Amino acid sequence: MDKYITFDHIRKKDVSGFTGLENEVLTYIYYSQGNVPLTIESFGITFPNPNYHIQRTSSRYFILEYIVSGKGYLKVDGKEFTLNANDVYLLEPGSSHEYYADKDEPFKKYWINFKSDLFFNIFNEYDLKQTYVFHDTDISDEMENVFKLEEISLYNDQIYRQASTYLFSIFMKLAEKKPIKVEGSVIAQQILSELDRAIDSSISIDEICNKLFISRSKLIREFKKHYGKTPHAYLLDRKIAFSKMLLQNTNHSIKSISNHLGFADEHYYCNIFKKKTNMTPSEYRKSRSNLFKDSSEM
């Protein structure tokens, strides 16, 4: 039997070939002391075990798992899923869930537990919420790269950048599995597309009207009919949402963010931001900073 050396030494083999190991190999990552957008709690490999069974009433982390081989089952939010090789399941923080191996064909799986406001935003913006299982989605390369981070460091603040790259690639693969929702008329969709392109510009509604060769009244009527708000209100909401991401994840000044998003001036941007969030951009940035600080100390 082989001698256990490192996680990397055994990650592609069956755990039964190594002395002193159970049916799971895992690596815990030490919390960062600083303010970082991703905290990895642990990652590992679960080897085939017919008695494997996990049940949680509430998770503190995102739980991302990839079925390498075998078969298993997931119960979450009153739904049941059968898991086969090349399937991925993604469970959000706070979820109540249960997953377990098939008795006859127990699965082997790669997994990582992490928390991140940044990836929670991506999770929502790319409509991954309540999907849970993504069939036929090969993320083995990304997970193998995550495992190799152990060779660099066991401290989160030294590996979170590389880990973010791999997780973002995984999230994009999951997003590609989601069918694109087509809502609204052709004209309403064209308006929506133009508004989305205008998030970081100062383009006016009249300019969009001219580009699409429709009247201002028709543009507003068609958009509101299908999306429940005026084009101006939608564009402001998108700009404020994007500015939140910039405030939370960059060191750009308030003035720079205001200019980047095409607001008339910093004062106007701050007024709109406070009206929609009940706090100033500076207060929001400070509140998110404190949240990261608190979570890193848990």
Contacts in CASP RR format, 6 or more apart in sequence:
PFRMAT RR
TARGET T0000
AUTHOR 0000-0000-0000
METHOD contacts of the structure
MODEL  1
MDKYITFDHIRKKDVSGFTGLENEVLTYIYYSQGNVPLTIESFGITFPNP
NYHIQRTSSRYFILEYIVSGKGYLKVDGKEFTLNANDVYLLEPGSSHEYY
ADKDEPFKKYWINFKSDLFFNIFNEYDLKQTYVFHDTDISDEMENVFKLE
EISLYNDQIYRQASTYLFSIFMKLAEKKPIKVEGSVIAQQILSELDRAID
SSISIDEICNKLFISRSKLIREFKKHYGKTPHAYLLDRKIAFSKMLLQNT
NHSIKSISNHLGFADEHYYCNIFKKKTNMTPSEYRKSRSNLFKDSSEM
1 17 0 8 1.000
1 18 0 8 1.000
1 19 0 8 1.000
2 9 0 8 1.000
2 10 0 8 1.000
2 13 0 8 1.000
2 17 0 8 1.000
2 18 0 8 1.000
2 19 0 8 1.000
3 18 0 8 1.000
3 19 0 8 1.000
4 10 0 8 1.000
4 18 0 8 1.000
4 19 0 8 1.000
4 20 0 8 1.000
4 21 0 8 1.000
6 150 0 8 1.000
6 151 0 8 1.000
7 25 0 8 1.000
7 27 0 8 1.000
7 44 0 8 1.000
7 147 0 8 1.000
7 150 0 8 1.000
8 147 0 8 1.000
8 148 0 8 1.000
8 150 0 8 1.000
8 151 0 8 1.000
10 18 0 8 1.000
10 21 0 8 1.000
10 25 0 8 1.000
11 25 0 8 1.000
11 45 0 8 1.000
11 144 0 8 1.000
11 147 0 8 1.000
14 47 0 8 1.000
14 48 0 8 1.000
15 21 0 8 1.000
15 22 0 8 1.000
15 23 0 8 1.000
15 24 0 8 1.000
15 25 0 8 1.000
15 45 0 8 1.000
15 47 0 8 1.000
16 47 0 8 1.000
23 46 0 8 1.000
23 47 0 8 1.000
23 48 0 8 1.000
23 49 0 8 1.000
23 52 0 8 1.000
24 44 0 8 1.000
24 45 0 8 1.000
24 46 0 8 1.000
24 47 0 8 1.000
24 49 0 8 1.000
25 44 0 8 1.000
25 45 0 8 1.000
25 47 0 8 1.000
26 42 0 8 1.000
26 43 0 8 1.000
26 44 0 8 1.000
26 45 0 8 1.000
27 42 0 8 1.000
27 43 0 8 1.000
27 44 0 8 1.000
27 147 0 8 1.000
27 150 0 8 1.000
27 154 0 8 1.000
28 41 0 8 1.000
28 42 0 8 1.000
28 154 0 8 1.000
29 40 0 8 1.000
29 41 0 8 1.000
29 42 0 8 1.000
29 43 0 8 1.000
29 154 0 8 1.000
29 155 0 8 1.000
29 156 0 8 1.000
29 159 0 8 1.000
30 154 0 8 1.000
30 155 0 8 1.000
30 156 0 8 1.000
31 39 0 8 1.000
31 156 0 8 1.000
31 296 0 8 1.000
31 297 0 8 1.000
31 298 0 8 1.000
32 39 0 8 1.000
32 155 0 8 1.000
32 156 0 8 1.000
32 157 0 8 1.000
32 160 0 8 1.000
32 296 0 8 1.000
33 157 0 8 1.000
33 296 0 8 1.000
34 157 0 8 1.000
34 292 0 8 1.000
34 293 0 8 1.000
34 296 0 8 1.000
35 289 0 8 1.000
35 292 0 8 1.000
35 293 0 8 1.000
35 296 0 8 1.000
36 156 0 8 1.000
36 157 0 8 1.000
36 160 0 8 1.000
36 292 0 8 1.000
36 296 0 8 1.000
37 116 0 8 1.000
37 117 0 8 1.000
37 118 0 8 1.000
37 160 0 8 1.000
37 164 0 8 1.000
37 248 0 8 1.000
37 249 0 8 1.000
37 292 0 8 1.000
38 114 0 8 1.000
38 115 0 8 1.000
38 116 0 8 1.000
38 118 0 8 1.000
38 119 0 8 1.000
38 156 0 8 1.000
38 160 0 8 1.000
38 163 0 8 1.000
38 164 0 8 1.000
38 167 0 8 1.000
39 114 0 8 1.000
39 115 0 8 1.000
39 116 0 8 1.000
39 156 0 8 1.000
39 160 0 8 1.000
39 295 0 8 1.000
39 296 0 8 1.000
40 112 0 8 1.000
40 113 0 8 1.000
40 114 0 8 1.000
40 156 0 8 1.000
40 159 0 8 1.000
40 160 0 8 1.000
40 163 0 8 1.000
41 60 0 8 1.000
41 61 0 8 1.000
41 113 0 8 1.000
41 114 0 8 1.000
41 115 0 8 1.000
42 112 0 8 1.000
42 113 0 8 1.000
43 110 0 8 1.000
43 111 0 8 1.000
43 112 0 8 1.000
43 113 0 8 1.000
43 143 0 8 1.000
43 146 0 8 1.000
43 147 0 8 1.000
44 110 0 8 1.000
44 111 0 8 1.000
44 112 0 8 1.000
44 147 0 8 1.000
45 108 0 8 1.000
45 109 0 8 1.000
45 110 0 8 1.000
45 111 0 8 1.000
45 147 0 8 1.000
46 52 0 8 1.000
46 107 0 8 1.000
46 108 0 8 1.000
46 109 0 8 1.000
46 111 0 8 1.000
47 108 0 8 1.000
48 69 0 8 1.000
48 70 0 8 1.000
48 101 0 8 1.000
48 106 0 8 1.000
48 107 0 8 1.000
48 108 0 8 1.000
49 101 0 8 1.000
49 106 0 8 1.000
50 101 0 8 1.000
50 102 0 8 1.000
50 103 0 8 1.000
50 104 0 8 1.000
50 106 0 8 1.000
51 101 0 8 1.000
52 100 0 8 1.000
52 101 0 8 1.000
52 106 0 8 1.000
52 107 0 8 1.000
53 98 0 8 1.000
53 99 0 8 1.000
53 100 0 8 1.000
53 101 0 8 1.000
54 98 0 8 1.000
54 99 0 8 1.000
54 100 0 8 1.000
55 97 0 8 1.000
55 98 0 8 1.000
56 95 0 8 1.000
56 96 0 8 1.000
56 97 0 8 1.000
56 98 0 8 1.000
57 96 0 8 1.000
58 94 0 8 1.000
58 95 0 8 1.000
58 96 0 8 1.000
59 91 0 8 1.000
59 92 0 8 1.000
59 93 0 8 1.000
59 94 0 8 1.000
59 95 0 8 1.000
59 97 0 8 1.000
60 93 0 8 1.000
60 94 0 8 1.000
60 115 0 8 1.000
61 93 0 8 1.000
61 113 0 8 1.000
61 114 0 8 1.000
61 115 0 8 1.000
62 90 0 8 1.000
62 91 0 8 1.000
62 92 0 8 1.000
62 93 0 8 1.000
62 113 0 8 1.000
62 114 0 8 1.000
62 115 0 8 1.000
62 116 0 8 1.000
62 119 0 8 1.000
62 120 0 8 1.000
62 123 0 8 1.000
63 89 0 8 1.000
63 90 0 8 1.000
63 91 0 8 1.000
63 95 0 8 1.000
63 97 0 8 1.000
63 111 0 8 1.000
63 113 0 8 1.000
64 88 0 8 1.000
64 89 0 8 1.000
64 90 0 8 1.000
64 91 0 8 1.000
64 111 0 8 1.000
64 112 0 8 1.000
64 113 0 8 1.000
64 114 0 8 1.000
64 167 0 8 1.000
64 170 0 8 1.000
65 88 0 8 1.000
65 89 0 8 1.000
65 99 0 8 1.000
65 109 0 8 1.000
65 110 0 8 1.000
65 111 0 8 1.000
66 87 0 8 1.000
66 88 0 8 1.000
66 109 0 8 1.000
66 110 0 8 1.000
66 111 0 8 1.000
66 139 0 8 1.000
66 140 0 8 1.000
66 143 0 8 1.000
67 83 0 8 1.000
67 84 0 8 1.000
67 85 0 8 1.000
67 86 0 8 1.000
67 87 0 8 1.000
67 88 0 8 1.000
67 107 0 8 1.000
67 108 0 8 1.000
67 109 0 8 1.000
68 85 0 8 1.000
68 107 0 8 1.000
68 108 0 8 1.000
68 109 0 8 1.000
68 110 0 8 1.000
68 140 0 8 1.000
69 85 0 8 1.000
69 107 0 8 1.000
69 108 0 8 1.000
70 84 0 8 1.000
70 85 0 8 1.000
70 102 0 8 1.000
70 105 0 8 1.000
70 106 0 8 1.000
70 107 0 8 1.000
70 108 0 8 1.000
71 82 0 8 1.000
71 83 0 8 1.000
71 84 0 8 1.000
71 85 0 8 1.000
71 101 0 8 1.000
71 102 0 8 1.000
71 104 0 8 1.000
71 105 0 8 1.000
71 106 0 8 1.000
71 107 0 8 1.000
72 82 0 8 1.000
72 83 0 8 1.000
72 84 0 8 1.000
72 99 0 8 1.000
72 100 0 8 1.000
72 101 0 8 1.000
72 102 0 8 1.000
72 105 0 8 1.000
72 106 0 8 1.000
72 107 0 8 1.000
73 80 0 8 1.000
73 81 0 8 1.000
73 82 0 8 1.000
73 83 0 8 1.000
73 99 0 8 1.000
73 100 0 8 1.000
73 102 0 8 1.000
74 80 0 8 1.000
74 81 0 8 1.000
74 83 0 8 1.000
74 89 0 8 1.000
74 97 0 8 1.000
74 98 0 8 1.000
74 99 0 8 1.000
74 132 0 8 1.000
74 133 0 8 1.000
75 81 0 8 1.000
75 97 0 8 1.000
75 98 0 8 1.000
75 99 0 8 1.000
76 91 0 8 1.000
76 95 0 8 1.000
76 96 0 8 1.000
76 97 0 8 1.000
76 98 0 8 1.000
76 132 0 8 1.000
77 95 0 8 1.000
77 96 0 8 1.000
77 97 0 8 1.000
77 130 0 8 1.000
77 132 0 8 1.000
79 132 0 8 1.000
81 89 0 8 1.000
81 132 0 8 1.000
81 133 0 8 1.000
83 89 0 8 1.000
83 99 0 8 1.000
83 107 0 8 1.000
83 133 0 8 1.000
84 135 0 8 1.000
85 107 0 8 1.000
86 135 0 8 1.000
86 136 0 8 1.000
86 137 0 8 1.000
86 138 0 8 1.000
87 133 0 8 1.000
87 134 0 8 1.000
87 135 0 8 1.000
87 136 0 8 1.000
87 137 0 8 1.000
88 133 0 8 1.000
88 134 0 8 1.000
88 137 0 8 1.000
88 139 0 8 1.000
88 170 0 8 1.000
88 174 0 8 1.000
89 99 0 8 1.000
89 132 0 8 1.000
89 133 0 8 1.000
89 134 0 8 1.000
90 123 0 8 1.000
90 128 0 8 1.000
90 131 0 8 1.000
90 132 0 8 1.000
90 134 0 8 1.000
90 174 0 8 1.000
91 97 0 8 1.000
91 132 0 8 1.000
92 120 0 8 1.000
92 123 0 8 1.000
92 129 0 8 1.000
93 115 0 8 1.000
93 120 0 8 1.000
101 107 0 8 1.000
110 140 0 8 1.000
110 143 0 8 1.000
110 144 0 8 1.000
110 147 0 8 1.000
112 143 0 8 1.000
112 146 0 8 1.000
112 167 0 8 1.000
114 163 0 8 1.000
114 167 0 8 1.000
115 295 0 8 1.000
117 248 0 8 1.000
117 288 0 8 1.000
117 291 0 8 1.000
117 292 0 8 1.000
118 164 0 8 1.000
118 245 0 8 1.000
118 248 0 8 1.000
118 249 0 8 1.000
119 167 0 8 1.000
119 168 0 8 1.000
119 171 0 8 1.000
121 245 0 8 1.000
122 128 0 8 1.000
122 168 0 8 1.000
122 171 0 8 1.000
123 129 0 8 1.000
123 171 0 8 1.000
126 171 0 8 1.000
126 172 0 8 1.000
126 174 0 8 1.000
126 175 0 8 1.000
126 178 0 8 1.000
127 175 0 8 1.000
127 178 0 8 1.000
127 181 0 8 1.000
128 171 0 8 1.000
128 174 0 8 1.000
128 175 0 8 1.000
128 178 0 8 1.000
131 174 0 8 1.000
131 178 0 8 1.000
134 173 0 8 1.000
134 174 0 8 1.000
134 177 0 8 1.000
135 177 0 8 1.000
137 173 0 8 1.000
137 174 0 8 1.000
137 177 0 8 1.000
138 173 0 8 1.000
139 169 0 8 1.000
139 170 0 8 1.000
139 173 0 8 1.000
142 166 0 8 1.000
142 167 0 8 1.000
142 169 0 8 1.000
142 170 0 8 1.000
142 173 0 8 1.000
143 166 0 8 1.000
143 170 0 8 1.000
145 162 0 8 1.000
145 166 0 8 1.000
146 163 0 8 1.000
146 166 0 8 1.000
146 167 0 8 1.000
149 159 0 8 1.000
149 162 0 8 1.000
149 163 0 8 1.000
152 158 0 8 1.000
152 159 0 8 1.000
152 162 0 8 1.000
153 159 0 8 1.000
182 189 0 8 1.000
183 189 0 8 1.000
183 226 0 8 1.000
183 227 0 8 1.000
184 226 0 8 1.000
184 227 0 8 1.000
185 222 0 8 1.000
185 226 0 8 1.000
187 212 0 8 1.000
187 214 0 8 1.000
187 218 0 8 1.000
187 219 0 8 1.000
187 222 0 8 1.000
188 222 0 8 1.000
188 223 0 8 1.000
188 225 0 8 1.000
188 226 0 8 1.000
188 227 0 8 1.000
190 212 0 8 1.000
191 208 0 8 1.000
191 212 0 8 1.000
191 219 0 8 1.000
191 222 0 8 1.000
191 223 0 8 1.000
191 231 0 8 1.000
192 223 0 8 1.000
192 227 0 8 1.000
192 234 0 8 1.000
194 203 0 8 1.000
194 208 0 8 1.000
194 211 0 8 1.000
194 212 0 8 1.000
195 208 0 8 1.000
195 231 0 8 1.000
195 234 0 8 1.000
195 235 0 8 1.000
195 238 0 8 1.000
196 238 0 8 1.000
198 208 0 8 1.000
198 235 0 8 1.000
199 235 0 8 1.000
199 238 0 8 1.000
199 239 0 8 1.000
199 242 0 8 1.000
199 261 0 8 1.000
200 242 0 8 1.000
200 260 0 8 1.000
200 261 0 8 1.000
200 262 0 8 1.000
201 262 0 8 1.000
202 262 0 8 1.000
202 263 0 8 1.000
202 264 0 8 1.000
205 216 0 8 1.000
205 219 0 8 1.000
205 220 0 8 1.000
205 231 0 8 1.000
205 232 0 8 1.000
206 216 0 8 1.000
208 219 0 8 1.000
208 231 0 8 1.000
209 215 0 8 1.000
209 216 0 8 1.000
209 219 0 8 1.000
212 219 0 8 1.000
214 222 0 8 1.000
219 231 0 8 1.000
220 230 0 8 1.000
220 231 0 8 1.000
223 229 0 8 1.000
223 230 0 8 1.000
223 231 0 8 1.000
223 234 0 8 1.000
224 230 0 8 1.000
224 231 0 8 1.000
227 234 0 8 1.000
229 237 0 8 1.000
236 272 0 8 1.000
236 276 0 8 1.000
237 276 0 8 1.000
239 261 0 8 1.000
239 262 0 8 1.000
239 263 0 8 1.000
240 272 0 8 1.000
240 273 0 8 1.000
240 276 0 8 1.000
240 277 0 8 1.000
242 261 0 8 1.000
243 257 0 8 1.000
243 261 0 8 1.000
243 269 0 8 1.000
243 273 0 8 1.000
243 281 0 8 1.000
244 277 0 8 1.000
244 284 0 8 1.000
246 252 0 8 1.000
246 257 0 8 1.000
246 260 0 8 1.000
247 257 0 8 1.000
247 281 0 8 1.000
247 284 0 8 1.000
247 285 0 8 1.000
247 288 0 8 1.000
248 284 0 8 1.000
248 285 0 8 1.000
248 288 0 8 1.000
252 260 0 8 1.000
254 266 0 8 1.000
254 269 0 8 1.000
254 270 0 8 1.000
254 281 0 8 1.000
254 282 0 8 1.000
255 266 0 8 1.000
257 269 0 8 1.000
257 281 0 8 1.000
258 265 0 8 1.000
258 266 0 8 1.000
258 268 0 8 1.000
258 269 0 8 1.000
258 270 0 8 1.000
259 266 0 8 1.000
261 269 0 8 1.000
263 269 0 8 1.000
263 272 0 8 1.000
269 281 0 8 1.000
270 280 0 8 1.000
270 281 0 8 1.000
273 279 0 8 1.000
273 280 0 8 1.000
273 281 0 8 1.000
273 284 0 8 1.000
274 280 0 8 1.000
277 284 0 8 1.000
279 287 0 8 1.000
END
